[in-house]
Amino acid sequence: MLTNKHLAVMTIKRVIFHDVPNHLRGQDGNLVLASAETEIDTKRRNMLRKRLTQVLDSKYAYPILFGSDSSSPVPGIVRDYTKKEQKDTVFVESTQHLAKHLHQVQHGAVSPGLLCVIDFATDGKYGLVLLKLEREAGAQLKLDTLGDKTWFAMSVLEDLVLTDGTRLFKTAAFLRTGNGDNEFLMTACDSQHRVTDSNDMARFWIRYLGCTLREDPRVVTSKFYNASIEFINSVITDPIMRTQLYDSLHAELRSNKVQMVPKTFIQEYVPDELTKSYREFLGERHVSLTSFHKDIADIKSRLTRRIFLSERGVVVSAPAATEEQVNELVVVTEENIVVQDKLKRVGRG
């Protein structure tokens, strides 16, 4: 995973933007591919490096690896491009292929936007950064043209990347460290969705990149928790059983145990009739049943409160407490959710 050590000495060489709409079946859409890079000065290069450092060293960043069975062309393009210092034409062509692939897979609920690709070097090693940027509907992007060359104006960089408060929604950085196909430091982040979540929206960016999360304790713990919560909410229909398994999951993750053993958790807490489907559910989301070292850094805030959501949209949030204390406050039956407490105040969410 890239760290501040690598990012602090990053030299930004080239920047290019492509406008990538959602792909509609039977239509090419309005994909706008630049045929030249966007020129930036030293001041903006330094500002861009600072912004990238903030994002790639944030809590949203996770270490990734190239997937072994992905059909995405991204790993191949990154591997080929970073083998040596490339010409301008190779940079433009490579990024156009990245944009075309994003257009092919970007549809449905995935938001359209711009793909920004950055060519950089660190300590004599070559790398690429991919940014997927969202913009307000109807926003106009200035295109500059000279002869047969077209590129997005520097104002795009100013408005969408360097502005204070702007979030770089989806980011990935690849820095080659050796000659081998997998000798890279790689980081991915998504400020809209935790990339460790198991839903399709969260997995979209990783799938596009043709990568998988590196299975360190922080990632494994988050994946196990998120997949288990998804199972509880989407598969279990009995409200009492759902609440019991939810309580057991949180108790195990909040406990002082250093190791989490999914097989033991299933044996002790998952009803027999759900064991098979739970195992299969975890497998489909690439969550291993082998024991792992717990690291709840990414889910700590989600373990401090109990959330109850009724069928008609009523949300009940209970403070961190023991299971017995929560059960005294909120009683769940097959027909009702009963809060046994006095009203302190009301407000709008």
C-alpha positions as CSV (number, residue, x, y, z in Angstrom):
1,M,0.0,0.0,0.0
2,L,1.3,3.5,-0.8
3,T,2.1,5.6,2.2
4,N,2.9,9.3,2.7
5,K,6.6,8.3,2.3
6,H,6.0,7.4,-1.4
7,L,3.5,10.2,-2.0
8,A,5.6,13.0,-0.6
9,V,8.2,12.5,-3.3
10,M,5.8,11.8,-6.1
11,T,6.6,13.6,-9.4
12,I,3.4,14.2,-11.4
13,K,4.3,14.0,-15.1
14,R,1.1,14.0,-17.1
15,V,-2.7,14.5,-16.5
16,I,-5.6,13.7,-18.8
17,F,-9.4,13.8,-18.5
18,H,-12.0,11.8,-20.4
19,D,-15.8,12.4,-20.0
20,V,-17.4,9.0,-19.3
21,P,-21.2,8.8,-19.4
22,N,-23.2,5.7,-18.4
23,H,-23.4,3.0,-21.0
24,L,-26.9,2.5,-22.4
25,R,-27.7,-0.8,-24.1
26,G,-27.6,-0.4,-27.9
27,Q,-26.2,3.1,-27.7
28,D,-22.6,4.5,-27.7
29,G,-23.5,7.4,-25.5
30,N,-21.6,10.7,-25.5
31,L,-18.2,9.4,-24.5
32,V,-15.7,12.2,-24.9
33,L,-12.1,11.1,-25.2
34,A,-9.3,13.6,-25.0
35,S,-6.6,13.2,-27.6
36,A,-4.0,15.3,-25.6
37,E,-3.1,15.8,-22.0
38,T,-4.1,18.7,-19.9
39,E,-1.1,21.0,-19.3
40,I,-0.6,22.0,-15.6
41,D,2.0,24.3,-14.0
42,T,4.3,23.6,-11.1
43,K,2.0,25.2,-8.6
44,R,-0.9,23.0,-9.6
45,R,1.2,19.9,-9.7
46,N,2.1,20.5,-6.1
47,M,-1.5,21.2,-5.2
48,L,-2.5,18.0,-6.9
49,R,0.1,15.9,-5.1
50,K,-1.2,17.3,-1.8
51,R,-4.8,16.4,-2.7
52,L,-3.8,12.8,-3.7
53,T,-1.8,12.4,-0.5
54,Q,-4.9,13.4,1.6
55,V,-7.1,10.9,-0.3
56,L,-4.7,7.9,-0.6
57,D,-3.7,8.2,3.0
58,S,-7.2,8.5,4.3
59,K,-9.4,6.1,6.2
60,Y,-11.1,5.2,2.9
61,A,-7.9,3.8,1.4
62,Y,-7.3,0.1,1.3
63,P,-4.4,-2.1,-0.1
64,I,-5.3,-4.0,-3.2
65,L,-3.8,-6.7,-5.4
66,F,-4.4,-7.5,-9.1
67,G,-7.1,-10.2,-9.4
68,S,-6.1,-13.6,-10.8
69,D,-9.3,-14.2,-12.7
70,S,-10.5,-10.8,-13.7
71,S,-11.5,-10.0,-17.3
72,S,-10.8,-6.3,-16.7
73,P,-8.1,-4.8,-19.0
74,V,-6.9,-2.4,-16.3
75,P,-4.2,-4.7,-14.8
76,G,-2.6,-5.3,-18.2
77,I,-2.6,-1.7,-19.1
78,V,-1.1,-0.7,-15.8
79,R,1.6,-3.4,-16.1
80,D,2.6,-2.5,-19.6
81,Y,2.6,1.2,-19.1
82,T,4.7,1.3,-15.9
83,K,7.5,-0.9,-17.3
84,K,9.4,2.1,-18.5
85,E,9.1,5.8,-19.2
86,Q,6.5,6.2,-22.0
87,K,5.9,8.7,-24.8
88,D,3.0,11.1,-24.8
89,T,1.1,9.1,-27.5
90,V,1.3,5.9,-25.4
91,F,-0.1,7.8,-22.4
92,V,-3.1,9.1,-24.3
93,E,-3.8,5.8,-26.0
94,S,-3.6,3.8,-22.7
95,T,-5.9,6.2,-20.9
96,Q,-8.4,6.1,-23.7
97,H,-8.6,2.3,-23.3
98,L,-9.1,2.8,-19.6
99,A,-12.0,5.3,-20.3
100,K,-13.6,3.0,-22.9
101,H,-13.6,0.1,-20.4
102,L,-15.2,2.3,-17.7
103,H,-17.9,3.3,-20.2
104,Q,-18.7,-0.3,-20.9
105,V,-19.1,-1.3,-17.3
106,Q,-20.6,1.9,-16.0
107,H,-24.4,1.6,-16.1
108,G,-27.5,1.3,-13.9
109,A,-27.1,3.2,-10.6
110,V,-23.4,3.9,-11.1
111,S,-23.0,7.7,-11.4
112,P,-21.3,9.0,-14.6
113,G,-18.4,11.4,-14.4
114,L,-14.9,12.1,-15.6
115,L,-12.0,9.7,-15.6
116,C,-8.7,11.4,-14.7
117,V,-5.5,9.5,-15.2
118,I,-2.2,10.7,-13.8
119,D,1.3,9.6,-14.9
120,F,3.7,9.8,-12.0
121,A,7.1,8.7,-10.8
122,T,8.5,8.1,-7.3
123,D,12.2,7.3,-6.7
124,G,12.8,6.3,-10.3
125,K,9.7,4.0,-10.3
126,Y,6.7,4.6,-12.6
127,G,3.1,4.6,-11.6
128,L,-0.5,5.6,-12.6
129,V,-3.3,7.1,-10.6
130,L,-7.0,6.7,-11.7
131,L,-9.6,9.1,-10.4
132,K,-13.3,8.9,-11.1
133,L,-14.8,12.4,-10.5
134,E,-18.5,13.3,-10.3
135,R,-19.9,16.6,-11.4
136,E,-23.3,18.3,-11.1
137,A,-25.8,17.5,-13.9
138,G,-25.6,20.1,-16.7
139,A,-22.2,21.4,-15.7
140,Q,-20.2,22.5,-18.7
141,L,-16.6,21.3,-19.2
142,K,-14.4,23.4,-21.4
143,L,-12.6,21.6,-24.2
144,D,-9.6,23.2,-25.9
145,T,-8.7,22.3,-29.4
146,L,-5.6,22.8,-31.6
147,G,-5.5,21.2,-35.0
148,D,-6.6,17.5,-34.5
149,K,-5.9,17.6,-30.7
150,T,-8.6,18.0,-28.1
151,W,-8.1,18.2,-24.4
152,F,-10.0,19.4,-21.3
153,A,-8.9,22.8,-20.0
154,M,-7.1,23.4,-16.8
155,S,-10.3,24.8,-15.3
156,V,-11.5,21.2,-15.0
157,L,-8.6,20.4,-12.8
158,E,-9.3,23.5,-10.8
159,D,-13.0,22.9,-10.4
160,L,-13.2,19.2,-9.8
161,V,-9.9,18.2,-8.1
162,L,-8.1,21.2,-6.5
163,T,-11.1,23.0,-5.0
164,D,-11.2,22.9,-1.2
165,G,-13.8,20.5,0.0
166,T,-14.0,18.5,-3.2
167,R,-14.1,14.8,-2.6
168,L,-12.2,12.5,-5.0
169,F,-14.9,9.9,-5.0
170,K,-13.1,6.9,-6.5
171,T,-9.3,6.7,-6.6
172,A,-6.7,4.0,-7.3
173,A,-2.9,4.3,-7.4
174,F,-0.4,1.8,-8.8
175,L,3.4,2.2,-8.2
176,R,5.7,-0.4,-9.8
177,T,8.4,-1.6,-7.4
178,G,10.1,-4.3,-9.6
179,N,10.0,-6.1,-12.9
180,G,7.5,-8.8,-12.0
181,D,3.8,-8.6,-13.0
182,N,2.7,-8.3,-9.3
183,E,5.6,-6.1,-7.9
184,F,3.5,-3.1,-7.2
185,L,2.3,-1.0,-4.3
186,M,-1.4,-0.4,-4.8
187,T,-4.1,1.5,-3.1
188,A,-7.9,2.0,-3.8
189,C,-10.4,4.1,-2.1
190,D,-14.0,5.2,-2.5
191,S,-15.4,8.0,-0.3
192,Q,-19.0,7.1,-1.3
193,H,-18.9,3.4,-0.4
194,R,-16.6,1.3,1.8
195,V,-14.8,-1.0,-0.6
196,T,-15.0,-3.7,2.0
197,D,-18.8,-3.7,1.8
198,S,-20.4,-6.6,0.0
199,N,-23.0,-4.8,-2.1
200,D,-22.7,-4.2,-5.8
201,M,-22.2,-0.4,-5.6
202,A,-19.3,-0.9,-3.2
203,R,-17.7,-3.6,-5.3
204,F,-18.0,-1.7,-8.6
205,W,-14.7,0.3,-8.4
206,I,-12.7,-2.8,-7.4
207,R,-14.3,-4.8,-10.3
208,Y,-13.5,-2.1,-12.8
209,L,-9.9,-2.1,-11.6
210,G,-9.6,-5.9,-11.9
211,C,-8.3,-6.1,-8.4
212,T,-9.1,-7.6,-5.0
213,L,-8.6,-6.3,-1.5
214,R,-5.4,-7.4,0.2
215,E,-6.5,-9.6,3.1
216,D,-5.0,-7.8,6.0
217,P,-6.8,-7.9,9.4
218,R,-8.6,-4.6,8.9
219,V,-10.0,-5.7,5.5
220,V,-10.9,-9.3,6.6
221,T,-12.7,-8.0,9.7
222,S,-14.7,-5.5,7.8
223,K,-15.6,-8.0,5.0
224,F,-16.8,-10.6,7.6
225,Y,-18.9,-8.0,9.5
226,N,-20.4,-6.4,6.4
227,A,-21.3,-9.7,4.7
228,S,-22.8,-11.0,8.0
229,I,-24.9,-7.9,8.4
230,E,-26.1,-8.2,4.8
231,F,-27.0,-11.9,5.5
232,I,-28.9,-11.0,8.6
233,N,-30.9,-8.3,6.9
234,S,-31.6,-9.9,3.6
235,V,-32.0,-13.6,4.4
236,I,-33.3,-14.0,7.9
237,T,-37.0,-13.1,8.1
238,D,-37.8,-13.9,11.7
239,P,-37.2,-10.6,13.7
240,I,-36.2,-12.3,16.9
241,M,-33.7,-14.6,15.2
242,R,-32.4,-11.6,13.3
243,T,-31.9,-9.6,16.5
244,Q,-30.2,-12.5,18.3
245,L,-27.7,-13.1,15.6
246,Y,-27.0,-9.4,15.3
247,D,-26.3,-9.2,19.0
248,S,-24.0,-12.2,18.9
249,L,-22.0,-10.8,16.0
250,H,-21.5,-7.5,17.8
251,A,-20.6,-9.2,21.1
252,E,-18.0,-11.3,19.4
253,L,-16.4,-8.4,17.6
254,R,-16.4,-6.2,20.7
255,S,-15.0,-8.9,22.9
256,N,-11.3,-9.0,24.0
257,K,-10.6,-12.0,21.9
258,V,-7.7,-11.4,19.6
259,Q,-8.8,-13.9,17.0
260,M,-12.2,-14.2,15.2
261,V,-13.0,-17.8,14.2
262,P,-16.0,-17.8,11.7
263,K,-16.4,-21.6,12.0
264,T,-16.8,-21.4,15.7
265,F,-19.1,-18.4,15.5
266,I,-21.4,-20.4,13.1
267,Q,-21.4,-23.4,15.4
268,E,-22.2,-21.4,18.5
269,Y,-24.6,-18.8,17.2
270,V,-26.1,-19.6,13.8
271,P,-29.3,-21.7,13.9
272,D,-28.8,-25.1,12.3
273,E,-31.3,-24.4,9.5
274,L,-29.3,-21.3,8.5
275,T,-25.8,-22.7,8.7
276,K,-25.6,-23.9,5.1
277,S,-27.0,-20.8,3.6
278,Y,-24.8,-18.6,5.8
279,R,-21.7,-20.4,4.7
280,E,-22.6,-20.2,1.1
281,F,-23.5,-16.5,1.5
282,L,-20.0,-15.7,2.9
283,G,-18.4,-17.8,0.1
284,E,-20.2,-15.9,-2.6
285,R,-18.7,-12.7,-1.1
286,H,-15.3,-14.2,-0.9
287,V,-15.2,-14.2,2.9
288,S,-13.1,-17.0,4.2
289,L,-14.1,-19.2,7.2
290,T,-10.6,-19.5,8.5
291,S,-9.7,-17.6,11.7
292,F,-8.3,-14.1,11.4
293,H,-6.8,-11.4,13.7
294,K,-9.4,-8.9,14.6
295,D,-9.0,-5.2,13.6
296,I,-12.2,-3.3,14.1
297,A,-10.8,0.1,13.1
298,D,-13.1,0.5,10.2
299,I,-16.3,-0.7,11.9
300,K,-15.8,0.5,15.5
301,S,-18.4,3.2,15.2
302,R,-20.9,0.7,13.9
303,L,-20.4,-1.5,16.9
304,T,-21.3,1.2,19.4
305,R,-25.0,1.5,18.7
306,R,-27.8,-0.9,18.0
307,I,-30.1,0.1,15.1
308,F,-33.6,-1.2,14.7
309,L,-35.5,-0.5,11.4
310,S,-39.2,-1.2,11.2
311,E,-41.0,-2.4,8.0
312,R,-42.6,1.1,7.7
313,G,-39.4,3.0,8.1
314,V,-39.2,3.8,11.8
315,V,-35.6,3.8,13.0
316,V,-34.7,3.1,16.7
317,S,-31.1,3.7,17.7
318,A,-30.0,2.3,21.1
319,P,-26.7,3.4,22.9
320,A,-23.8,1.1,23.4
321,A,-24.5,-1.2,26.2
322,T,-24.6,-4.9,27.2
323,E,-27.1,-7.1,25.5
324,E,-29.2,-7.2,28.7
325,Q,-29.3,-3.4,28.9
326,V,-30.4,-3.1,25.3
327,N,-33.0,-5.7,25.7
328,E,-34.4,-3.7,28.6
329,L,-34.7,-0.6,26.4
330,V,-36.0,-2.2,23.2
331,V,-38.2,-5.2,23.1
332,V,-38.5,-7.0,19.7
333,T,-41.4,-9.4,19.0
334,E,-42.8,-10.9,15.8
335,E,-45.3,-8.0,15.5
336,N,-43.8,-5.0,17.3
337,I,-40.7,-3.0,18.3
338,V,-41.4,-1.5,21.8
339,V,-39.1,1.2,23.3
340,Q,-39.3,1.1,27.1
341,D,-38.1,4.6,27.9
342,K,-39.3,8.2,28.4
343,L,-39.3,10.7,25.6
344,K,-36.6,13.4,26.1
345,R,-37.1,15.5,23.0
346,V,-38.2,15.4,19.4
347,G,-36.6,16.8,16.2
348,R,-36.2,16.4,12.5
349,G,-33.5,14.2,11.0
